[in-house]
Amino acid sequence: MNSIRPSKELIKLYARQLRIPCFCDYENVIRQLSPEDGYDKFLCELMKQELLSRADAGQKRRIKMAKFPVTKTLDEFDYSRLEHVSQAYIQELAACDFIKKRQNIVMIGNPGAGKTHLSIGLGMKACCNGHNVKFYTAVNLANELAEAAQFHRMSKLEKTLAKVDLLIIDELSYLTFNRHQSEMLFQVISERSERASVMITTNLEFSTWTDLFENEIMVAALIDRVTFRSHILNMNVKDSYRLEQALAASNIR
């Protein structure tokens, strides 16, 4: 009896030192095996549990690092509202081959169409598929770039963004960017061209992007880089989802 306890403690110690915590759960694995199963089966089951545990921890870590504003999944999305994009096409994008191919996604549609929901849902799928993702609103990204430039942290931020497989820029629609902000946003997107993926959601057609940026030549170059090797989604719908929800809530009351 005394020899068993030290063995258990040693297993826990070795598991911590080797960073394989699932090996501490070896007794449960033994209970699930049949009497004819050998040591190789036992070891395979232990390693399988460790692998699954690491995959789950990796997904959670990537989702946390992405900094999504809320949790949204593709399963929660109401595809019946989409008039120009099929559910099958969204599911195809959810396989994340566009990231492997370094392609972009641009969602263009009126407010309340579900662009942010879809961008987060696709971003979550990317995290689950092992890709590093970063979510920004366009305004927050512009502000973070300006702050990094002011405090001489631009190099660090650029290195961080360079490691991201999918950069999501949400709400490129509302505020006009000054020349300095425009140049920094252009630089970030331009450097990712054919190297890594960008996903952009916007209320504005490409022809009106000049309302956002001061430099028209830069806008033309930006659109050229964003649309090259891209999936352009027409997200326009008749009624805003948020408005529908507000009206439904009012009727309930």
Secondary structure as UniProt FT lines:
FT   TURN            2..3
FT   HELIX           4..18
FT   HELIX           21..25
FT   HELIX           26..32
FT   TURN            35..36
FT   HELIX           39..66
FT   HELIX           74..76
FT   HELIX           79..81
FT   HELIX           87..94
FT   HELIX           97..100
FT   TURN            101..102
FT   STRAND          104..108
FT   TURN            111..112
FT   HELIX           115..128
FT   TURN            129..130
FT   STRAND          133..137
FT   HELIX           138..150
FT   TURN            151..152
FT   HELIX           154..162
FT   STRAND          166..170
FT   TURN            172..173
FT   HELIX           179..192
FT   TURN            193..195
FT   STRAND          197..202
FT   HELIX           206..211
FT   HELIX           216..227
FT   TURN            228..229
FT   STRAND          230..234
FT   HELIX           241..252
//
